[in-house]
């Protein structure tokens, strides 16, 4: 089910280190849940290296202790399936 309108800002901070964050972000993009140029704030374990979907661009990434966090933006044109 689509939201009433696409989100401009999404926080992705799963409670467990095993979550496939890249897959979650891909679903947000593919299902049309993100507005063009939406921002995503993502937290994950510092040791995890994530291959981001091609439609996400890094705005800023940083590590603090055992947490890596970052701000990402969606591409302007997000394809809907």
N, C-alpha and C positions, 0 to 999 in steps of 0.2 A: 504494500500500500504506500503510495506516495504521500509525503507530507503536504499540507495545504499550500505551501510554497517552499522552494528549495532553501536550505540553510546557508547563511552567510558566514557562520562561525561554528566549528565543531571541535569538541574536546575528545580525543581518543586516549584514554588512560585505563586500559584493561587491568583488572585486579590480579591477573596471574601472568607470569613471565612467559607462558607457553602460547599466548595468543598470537595469531598471525596478523600482525598490524597492517602489513602491506595488503593482505587480502581484504581486511576491513575497509581500508581506504579505497581500494579498487571497487568494492561494492558500492560505496558512497558515490563514487564517480559514475559508474556504469548505470546505476539505477536512477540517476537524475536528482539525487537528494542534495547536491551542492549547487549553489548559485555560481554563475561565472565569476571567477576571481575570488571564490570563497577562501577563507583561511581555516587551516586545521592546526590545532595545538596537539602534539603527540608526546607522550611519555612512554619510555620503555627501559628495560635494564641496560646499563651502560655498555655491557659486553656484547650486546646484540648488534649485529650489522644488518640493516634492513635495505633491501633493494626496493626503492620506491617506484610506484607506477609512473610511466612516462608522462602522465598528465599532471603530476605534482612537481612543483619546483620548490627548492629549499629557499626559505627566506632567511632563517637563522637556526643553527644547531649549537647546542652546548651540552657539556657533561658536568654534573655536580655530584660527587661521591659515586654512588652506585646507580645513578639515574641519568639517562640521556634524554634530553627534551629538545623540541624544536617547533618552529613555526613554518608551515608550508602553505603554498597557495595553489589553487586549482587552475588549470589552463583556462583561458577565456572561452574556448569552445569545447564543451563537454559532450561527446556523442551519447545519444540516448538509444537504447536497444528496443 
